[in-house]
Amino acid sequence: MNNPIDDAYDAWKEADEEARVLEREVGEAWRLYDSGKGSGPARERLHELAWRRHVAAERLAHAIGLLHDAGLIQTPARSQRLAYVS
């Protein structure tokens, strides 16, 4: 029997790893560009990276929501969250 929390966590890890692979690729393209040995990352790769990072963030939020709903974690109060941003 599958656990929805485990499934959500695994989905986030997979999306995060896909984004990290692209981040390394894009980072290397920028390093080559900066050293005069390349043209920089293609615009499409940058869009794909942004999308994959967005998907990973959504999946992480979903997993955290499931953990919270199950009573396994507590999210900080709104005033505490705002303090971290300041």
N, CA, C and O atoms as CSV, one atom per row, in Angstrom:
chain,resi,resn,atom,element,x,y,z
A,1,MET,N,N,0.835,-1.183,0.000
A,1,MET,CA,C,0.000,0.000,0.000
A,1,MET,C,C,0.881,1.247,0.000
A,1,MET,O,O,1.814,1.351,0.796
A,2,ASN,N,N,0.591,2.171,-0.872
A,2,ASN,CA,C,1.378,3.395,-0.986
A,2,ASN,C,C,0.963,4.408,0.055
A,2,ASN,O,O,-0.215,4.537,0.388
A,3,ASN,N,N,1.932,5.113,0.555
A,3,ASN,CA,C,1.694,6.181,1.509
A,3,ASN,C,C,1.714,7.501,0.728
A,3,ASN,O,O,2.714,7.799,0.075
A,4,PRO,N,N,0.649,8.294,0.775
A,4,PRO,CA,C,0.607,9.532,-0.006
A,4,PRO,C,C,1.720,10.512,0.375
A,4,PRO,O,O,2.203,11.265,-0.471
A,5,ILE,N,N,2.119,10.502,1.630
A,5,ILE,CA,C,3.199,11.403,2.052
A,5,ILE,C,C,4.513,10.958,1.407
A,5,ILE,O,O,5.265,11.782,0.888
A,6,ASP,N,N,4.782,9.660,1.444
A,6,ASP,CA,C,6.001,9.147,0.810
A,6,ASP,C,C,5.983,9.406,-0.694
A,6,ASP,O,O,6.994,9.789,-1.281
A,7,ASP,N,N,4.823,9.192,-1.307
A,7,ASP,CA,C,4.702,9.449,-2.748
A,7,ASP,C,C,4.962,10.917,-3.072
A,7,ASP,O,O,5.650,11.229,-4.044
A,8,ALA,N,N,4.411,11.817,-2.259
A,8,ALA,CA,C,4.611,13.258,-2.480
A,8,ALA,C,C,6.077,13.627,-2.288
A,8,ALA,O,O,6.626,14.423,-3.050
A,9,TYR,N,N,6.706,13.051,-1.273
A,9,TYR,CA,C,8.120,13.313,-1.021
A,9,TYR,C,C,8.968,12.820,-2.193
A,9,TYR,O,O,9.861,13.522,-2.667
A,10,ASP,N,N,8.675,11.599,-2.652
A,10,ASP,CA,C,9.425,11.048,-3.783
A,10,ASP,C,C,9.232,11.891,-5.048
A,10,ASP,O,O,10.177,12.099,-5.809
A,11,ALA,N,N,8.004,12.373,-5.267
A,11,ALA,CA,C,7.738,13.224,-6.437
A,11,ALA,C,C,8.527,14.518,-6.342
A,11,ALA,O,O,9.045,15.002,-7.348
A,12,TRP,N,N,8.624,15.086,-5.140
A,12,TRP,CA,C,9.415,16.308,-4.972
A,12,TRP,C,C,10.900,16.034,-5.219
A,12,TRP,O,O,11.564,16.794,-5.923
A,13,LYS,N,N,11.417,14.950,-4.638
A,13,LYS,CA,C,12.838,14.633,-4.821
A,13,LYS,C,C,13.171,14.452,-6.303
A,13,LYS,O,O,14.218,14.903,-6.769
A,14,GLU,N,N,12.282,13.795,-7.031
A,14,GLU,CA,C,12.508,13.581,-8.459
A,14,GLU,C,C,12.521,14.917,-9.207
A,14,GLU,O,O,13.411,15.168,-10.020
A,15,ALA,N,N,11.539,15.766,-8.933
A,15,ALA,CA,C,11.470,17.069,-9.604
A,15,ALA,C,C,12.659,17.935,-9.218
A,15,ALA,O,O,13.207,18.651,-10.056
A,16,ASP,N,N,13.058,17.875,-7.952
A,16,ASP,CA,C,14.199,18.667,-7.497
A,16,ASP,C,C,15.483,18.212,-8.182
A,16,ASP,O,O,16.300,19.041,-8.582
A,17,GLU,N,N,15.663,16.905,-8.320
A,17,GLU,CA,C,16.859,16.396,-8.987
A,17,GLU,C,C,16.888,16.801,-10.454
A,17,GLU,O,O,17.944,17.155,-10.980
A,18,GLU,N,N,15.734,16.752,-11.119
A,18,GLU,CA,C,15.672,17.191,-12.519
A,18,GLU,C,C,16.060,18.664,-12.638
A,18,GLU,O,O,16.780,19.050,-13.560
A,19,ALA,N,N,15.584,19.475,-11.712
A,19,ALA,CA,C,15.932,20.898,-11.732
A,19,ALA,C,C,17.427,21.088,-11.458
A,19,ALA,O,O,18.070,21.925,-12.090
A,20,ARG,N,N,17.971,20.325,-10.532
A,20,ARG,CA,C,19.399,20.457,-10.208
A,20,ARG,C,C,20.290,20.080,-11.394
A,20,ARG,O,O,21.321,20.710,-11.628
A,21,VAL,N,N,19.889,19.057,-12.134
A,21,VAL,CA,C,20.652,18.665,-13.325
A,21,VAL,C,C,20.688,19.832,-14.311
A,21,VAL,O,O,21.744,20.168,-14.849
A,22,LEU,N,N,19.531,20.446,-14.543
A,22,LEU,CA,C,19.482,21.591,-15.455
A,22,LEU,C,C,20.250,22.784,-14.901
A,22,LEU,O,O,20.894,23.513,-15.656
A,23,GLU,N,N,20.187,22.990,-13.580
A,23,GLU,CA,C,20.953,24.086,-12.976
A,23,GLU,C,C,22.447,23.915,-13.211
A,23,GLU,O,O,23.153,24.881,-13.500
A,24,ARG,N,N,22.919,22.690,-13.086
A,24,ARG,CA,C,24.346,22.443,-13.355
A,24,ARG,C,C,24.676,22.704,-14.823
A,24,ARG,O,O,25.702,23.305,-15.142
A,25,GLU,N,N,23.797,22.245,-15.709
A,25,GLU,CA,C,24.003,22.443,-17.149
A,25,GLU,C,C,24.021,23.936,-17.496
A,25,GLU,O,O,24.903,24.400,-18.217
A,26,VAL,N,N,23.063,24.664,-16.987
A,26,VAL,CA,C,22.979,26.102,-17.258
A,26,VAL,C,C,24.167,26.829,-16.623
A,26,VAL,O,O,24.733,27.743,-17.222
A,27,GLY,N,N,24.534,26.424,-15.424
A,27,GLY,CA,C,25.694,27.028,-14.766
A,27,GLY,C,C,26.969,26.828,-15.566
A,27,GLY,O,O,27.781,27.743,-15.698
A,28,GLU,N,N,27.138,25.629,-16.095
A,28,GLU,CA,C,28.320,25.350,-16.918
A,28,GLU,C,C,28.295,26.180,-18.203
A,28,GLU,O,O,29.334,26.667,-18.647
A,29,ALA,N,N,27.123,26.340,-18.795
A,29,ALA,CA,C,27.012,27.170,-20.008
A,29,ALA,C,C,27.396,28.613,-19.700
A,29,ALA,O,O,28.063,29.260,-20.507
A,30,TRP,N,N,26.977,29.130,-18.529
A,30,TRP,CA,C,27.358,30.497,-18.162
A,30,TRP,C,C,28.858,30.600,-17.907
A,30,TRP,O,O,29.480,31.594,-18.282
A,31,ARG,N,N,29.448,29.582,-17.270
A,31,ARG,CA,C,30.897,29.603,-17.035
A,31,ARG,C,C,31.666,29.628,-18.363
A,31,ARG,O,O,32.649,30.356,-18.504
A,32,LEU,N,N,31.214,28.830,-19.326
A,32,LEU,CA,C,31.852,28.839,-20.645
A,32,LEU,C,C,31.689,30.198,-21.318
A,32,LEU,O,O,32.623,30.707,-21.938
A,33,TYR,N,N,30.504,30.778,-21.194
A,33,TYR,CA,C,30.247,32.103,-21.767
A,33,TYR,C,C,31.177,33.143,-21.139
A,33,TYR,O,O,31.783,33.956,-21.837
A,34,ASP,N,N,31.277,33.102,-19.813
A,34,ASP,CA,C,32.127,34.066,-19.104
A,34,ASP,C,C,33.598,33.936,-19.482
A,34,ASP,O,O,34.340,34.918,-19.457
A,35,SER,N,N,34.023,32.712,-19.835
A,35,SER,CA,C,35.425,32.518,-20.211
A,35,SER,C,C,35.662,32.712,-21.707
A,35,SER,O,O,36.773,32.509,-22.197
A,36,GLY,N,N,34.604,33.108,-22.431
A,36,GLY,CA,C,34.739,33.362,-23.858
A,36,GLY,C,C,34.736,32.109,-24.708
A,36,GLY,O,O,35.129,32.156,-25.874
A,37,LYS,N,N,34.300,30.987,-24.151
A,37,LYS,CA,C,34.336,29.718,-24.877
A,37,LYS,C,C,32.954,29.199,-25.256
A,37,LYS,O,O,32.830,28.062,-25.710
A,38,GLY,N,N,31.931,29.997,-25.080
A,38,GLY,CA,C,30.587,29.525,-25.387
A,38,GLY,C,C,29.635,30.692,-25.568
A,38,GLY,O,O,29.997,31.854,-25.381
A,39,SER,N,N,28.409,30.350,-25.937
A,39,SER,CA,C,27.422,31.394,-26.195
A,39,SER,C,C,26.414,31.557,-25.068
A,39,SER,O,O,25.458,32.318,-25.214
A,40,GLY,N,N,26.596,30.879,-23.968
A,40,GLY,CA,C,25.637,30.952,-22.876
A,40,GLY,C,C,24.492,29.985,-23.108
A,40,GLY,O,O,24.366,29.411,-24.189
A,41,PRO,N,N,23.660,29.805,-22.096
A,41,PRO,CA,C,22.552,28.849,-22.237
A,41,PRO,C,C,21.483,29.371,-23.181
A,41,PRO,O,O,21.254,30.576,-23.279
A,42,ALA,N,N,20.840,28.452,-23.868
A,42,ALA,CA,C,19.747,28.831,-24.762
A,42,ALA,C,C,18.562,29.319,-23.936
A,42,ALA,O,O,18.331,28.861,-22.817
A,43,ARG,N,N,17.833,30.241,-24.502
A,43,ARG,CA,C,16.655,30.796,-23.824
A,43,ARG,C,C,15.678,29.688,-23.423
A,43,ARG,O,O,15.082,29.739,-22.347
A,44,GLU,N,N,15.518,28.694,-24.287
A,44,GLU,CA,C,14.608,27.591,-23.993
A,44,GLU,C,C,15.043,26.816,-22.752
A,44,GLU,O,O,14.211,26.377,-21.958
A,45,ARG,N,N,16.378,26.651,-22.592
A,45,ARG,CA,C,16.892,25.943,-21.408
A,45,ARG,C,C,16.604,26.745,-20.142
A,45,ARG,O,O,16.284,26.175,-19.099
A,46,LEU,N,N,16.718,28.053,-20.237
A,46,LEU,CA,C,16.416,28.896,-19.078
A,46,LEU,C,C,14.942,28.798,-18.712
A,46,LEU,O,O,14.596,28.734,-17.533
A,47,HIS,N,N,14.074,28.786,-19.717
A,47,HIS,CA,C,12.642,28.638,-19.462
A,47,HIS,C,C,12.347,27.258,-18.865
A,47,HIS,O,O,11.555,27.133,-17.931
A,48,GLU,N,N,12.990,26.232,-19.413
A,48,GLU,CA,C,12.780,24.885,-18.894
A,48,GLU,C,C,13.247,24.788,-17.443
A,48,GLU,O,O,12.579,24.176,-16.610
A,49,LEU,N,N,14.385,25.389,-17.149
A,49,LEU,CA,C,14.897,25.385,-15.785
A,49,LEU,C,C,13.921,26.081,-14.843
A,49,LEU,O,O,13.627,25.568,-13.763
A,50,ALA,N,N,13.422,27.233,-15.242
A,50,ALA,CA,C,12.465,27.955,-14.397
A,50,ALA,C,C,11.215,27.113,-14.161
A,50,ALA,O,O,10.695,27.070,-13.046
A,51,TRP,N,N,10.733,26.445,-15.203
A,51,TRP,CA,C,9.546,25.607,-15.064
A,51,TRP,C,C,9.810,24.435,-14.116
A,51,TRP,O,O,9.002,24.145,-13.234
A,52,ARG,N,N,10.939,23.771,-14.307
A,52,ARG,CA,C,11.245,22.611,-13.459
A,52,ARG,C,C,11.426,23.027,-11.999
A,52,ARG,O,O,11.015,22.300,-11.095
A,53,ARG,N,N,12.031,24.180,-11.764
A,53,ARG,CA,C,12.185,24.672,-10.399
A,53,ARG,C,C,10.803,24.994,-9.808
A,53,ARG,O,O,10.556,24.738,-8.630
A,54,HIS,N,N,9.906,25.555,-10.631
A,54,HIS,CA,C,8.540,25.851,-10.188
A,54,HIS,C,C,7.807,24.559,-9.817
A,54,HIS,O,O,7.156,24.498,-8.774
A,55,VAL,N,N,7.906,23.540,-10.652
A,55,VAL,CA,C,7.259,22.254,-10.384
A,55,VAL,C,C,7.799,21.666,-9.080
A,55,VAL,O,O,7.030,21.169,-8.257
A,56,ALA,N,N,9.110,21.721,-8.891
A,56,ALA,CA,C,9.705,21.180,-7.667
A,56,ALA,C,C,9.177,21.924,-6.438
A,56,ALA,O,O,8.876,21.304,-5.418
A,57,ALA,N,N,9.067,23.242,-6.536
A,57,ALA,CA,C,8.562,24.027,-5.407
A,57,ALA,C,C,7.110,23.670,-5.097
A,57,ALA,O,O,6.731,23.573,-3.929
A,58,GLU,N,N,6.304,23.475,-6.124
A,58,GLU,CA,C,4.906,23.089,-5.908
A,58,GLU,C,C,4.812,21.705,-5.260
A,58,GLU,O,O,3.989,21.485,-4.372
A,59,ARG,N,N,5.642,20.795,-5.702
A,59,ARG,CA,C,5.616,19.444,-5.130
A,59,ARG,C,C,6.095,19.447,-3.679
A,59,ARG,O,O,5.573,18.703,-2.849
A,60,LEU,N,N,7.081,20.279,-3.376
A,60,LEU,CA,C,7.534,20.403,-1.996
A,60,LEU,C,C,6.420,20.980,-1.128
A,60,LEU,O,O,6.183,20.496,-0.021
A,61,ALA,N,N,5.743,22.001,-1.616
A,61,ALA,CA,C,4.639,22.590,-0.857
A,61,ALA,C,C,3.543,21.551,-0.611
A,61,ALA,O,O,2.957,21.514,0.471
A,62,HIS,N,N,3.268,20.719,-1.596
A,62,HIS,CA,C,2.262,19.671,-1.441
A,62,HIS,C,C,2.690,18.669,-0.359
A,62,HIS,O,O,1.888,18.296,0.497
A,63,ALA,N,N,3.940,18.242,-0.403
A,63,ALA,CA,C,4.431,17.283,0.588
A,63,ALA,C,C,4.379,17.885,1.988
A,63,ALA,O,O,3.978,17.212,2.938
A,64,ILE,N,N,4.775,19.132,2.122
A,64,ILE,CA,C,4.721,19.793,3.424
A,64,ILE,C,C,3.276,19.913,3.904
A,64,ILE,O,O,2.989,19.731,5.087
A,65,GLY,N,N,2.369,20.222,2.976
A,65,GLY,CA,C,0.961,20.306,3.332
A,65,GLY,C,C,0.430,18.979,3.857
A,65,GLY,O,O,-0.321,18.952,4.832
A,66,LEU,N,N,0.817,17.876,3.214
A,66,LEU,CA,C,0.391,16.559,3.685
A,66,LEU,C,C,0.960,16.251,5.067
A,66,LEU,O,O,0.259,15.712,5.923
A,67,LEU,N,N,2.222,16.591,5.286
A,67,LEU,CA,C,2.824,16.388,6.602
A,67,LEU,C,C,2.098,17.204,7.667
A,67,LEU,O,O,1.843,16.724,8.771
A,68,HIS,N,N,1.772,18.439,7.316
A,68,HIS,CA,C,1.045,19.314,8.247
A,68,HIS,C,C,-0.339,18.747,8.532
A,68,HIS,O,O,-0.756,18.674,9.688
A,69,ASP,N,N,-1.054,18.347,7.483
A,69,ASP,CA,C,-2.408,17.804,7.654
A,69,ASP,C,C,-2.406,16.541,8.507
A,69,ASP,O,O,-3.363,16.283,9.236
A,70,ALA,N,N,-1.347,15.762,8.420
A,70,ALA,CA,C,-1.238,14.526,9.206
A,70,ALA,C,C,-0.793,14.805,10.640
A,70,ALA,O,O,-0.717,13.889,11.458
A,71,GLY,N,N,-0.499,16.071,10.945
A,71,GLY,CA,C,-0.057,16.429,12.288
A,71,GLY,C,C,1.387,16.071,12.575
A,71,GLY,O,O,1.800,16.024,13.733
A,72,LEU,N,N,2.157,15.818,11.531
A,72,LEU,CA,C,3.554,15.427,11.706
A,72,LEU,C,C,4.495,16.617,11.811
A,72,LEU,O,O,5.606,16.496,12.327
A,73,ILE,N,N,4.051,17.758,11.324
A,73,ILE,CA,C,4.825,19.000,11.471
A,73,ILE,C,C,3.852,20.141,11.726
A,73,ILE,O,O,2.662,20.047,11.426
A,74,GLN,N,N,4.381,21.207,12.280
A,74,GLN,CA,C,3.599,22.419,12.446
A,74,GLN,C,C,4.288,23.517,11.665
A,74,GLN,O,O,5.504,23.689,11.746
A,75,THR,N,N,3.502,24.252,10.913
A,75,THR,CA,C,4.074,25.392,10.207
A,75,THR,C,C,4.100,26.570,11.167
A,75,THR,O,O,3.221,26.684,12.021
A,76,PRO,N,N,5.090,27.448,11.046
A,76,PRO,CA,C,5.157,28.588,11.955
A,76,PRO,C,C,3.980,29.526,11.752
A,76,PRO,O,O,3.385,29.583,10.676
A,77,ALA,N,N,3.663,30.250,12.796
A,77,ALA,CA,C,2.600,31.256,12.702
A,77,ALA,C,C,2.977,32.304,11.675
A,77,ALA,O,O,4.157,32.499,11.382
A,78,ARG,N,N,1.991,32.969,11.134
A,78,ARG,CA,C,2.238,33.966,10.087
A,78,ARG,C,C,3.254,35.012,10.548
A,78,ARG,O,O,4.121,35.400,9.765
A,79,SER,N,N,3.174,35.467,11.762
A,79,SER,CA,C,4.111,36.490,12.239
A,79,SER,C,C,5.541,35.958,12.255
A,79,SER,O,O,6.484,36.703,11.990
A,80,GLN,N,N,5.706,34.674,12.564
A,80,GLN,CA,C,7.047,34.085,12.545
A,80,GLN,C,C,7.559,33.952,11.126
A,80,GLN,O,O,8.738,34.199,10.873
A,81,ARG,N,N,6.685,33.561,10.178
A,81,ARG,CA,C,7.115,33.453,8.775
A,81,ARG,C,C,7.569,34.799,8.256
A,81,ARG,O,O,8.571,34.883,7.546
A,82,LEU,N,N,6.843,35.857,8.599
A,82,LEU,CA,C,7.192,37.196,8.116
A,82,LEU,C,C,8.517,37.652,8.709
A,82,LEU,O,O,9.256,38.392,8.059
A,83,ALA,N,N,8.830,37.230,9.915
A,83,ALA,CA,C,10.095,37.622,10.552
A,83,ALA,C,C,11.283,37.059,9.773
A,83,ALA,O,O,12.330,37.702,9.697
A,84,TYR,N,N,11.130,35.860,9.190
A,84,TYR,CA,C,12.217,35.278,8.412
A,84,TYR,C,C,12.468,36.055,7.126
A,84,TYR,O,O,13.596,36.091,6.635
A,85,VAL,N,N,11.437,36.670,6.583
A,85,VAL,CA,C,11.560,37.406,5.332
A,85,VAL,C,C,12.250,38.746,5.563
A,85,VAL,O,O,12.996,39.221,4.707
A,86,SER,N,N,12.003,39.342,6.699
A,86,SER,CA,C,12.548,40.682,6.988
A,86,SER,C,C,14.034,40.681,7.144
A,86,SER,O,O,14.630,41.730,7.388
